[in-house]
Amino acid sequence: MSGGSDSEEKIHMQLPIRGGDFSKAGEASSKIKNILKQLGVSPAVIKRVAIACFESEINIVAYANKGQFSVDITTGEIRVLAKDEGPGIECVEMAMMEGFSTAPPELREMGFGAGMGLPNIKKAVDWIKIESQVGVGTELEFKILFGGGENG
Amino acid sequence: MKIGEMAERFGFELLTTPRNAEMEVEGGYASDLLSDVIARAESGNVWVTTQTHVNIVAVASLKELAAVVIVSGRKPDEETIDLAKTKGVCLLGAQSPAYEVAGRLYEAGIRGSPK
């Protein structure tokens, strides 16, 4: 998307995420955040990346059996593909709506399931794509540009 | 106001020994919805909540919050405290409910970020 190609530094990472393991939830997001900090990405952008990554990670931990982040960082942007094996989303359009949630009571008691996750992600990113198949899993991909591009 | 000073002044219980007692508290946020905190709390905030689950540590760590004040005398389980120690997250306990705690912090000059 942003100019230059051959000279662009590129970091690629695969970060596995375990379903149901709340004690580790947030670790993949923290790793990504720390790398962006080291790269000198602006705090405002890191904040948006942290929101999108954490919500995606929590979705995998809370709903899926397992999943992973595939992360690509260039000088101009970060792209994250969050892919899981899980129940999938029946209606992506509904899931994108603020307040809509299928979370069971246990999850709500933990402070999740307010129907804010996907809307939060959408607000934080510059580009988003969700593909889901019921009974198979969900692929959520998003991109955040480093060069300003204030979104939401 | 520094974290250590805040804990002492309001009689908060030190659920973990703060490693960052000298860190300045920069504003506050009160919510029990983690997605709300993730989206709207600012780094350096003190977070007032009734939540005790281990996820509060992940949220506080990711958002680089100054401290979490768990209200209404609720106690986090060992898993939460252990993870907070590992991650260097300051957990404080208050006997008063959230409204009271937030009100007193506000009165002491710890403001929210109006949006």
Interface residues (C-beta under 8 A of the other chain):
Chain A: F22 S23 A25 G26 E27 S29 S30 K33 A50 I51 F54 E55 I58 E109 M110 G111 F112 A114 M116 G117 N120 K123 A124
Chain B: D32 L33 L34 S35 D36 I38 A39 T49 Q51 H53 V54 N55 I56 A58 V59 S61 L62 K63 E79 L83
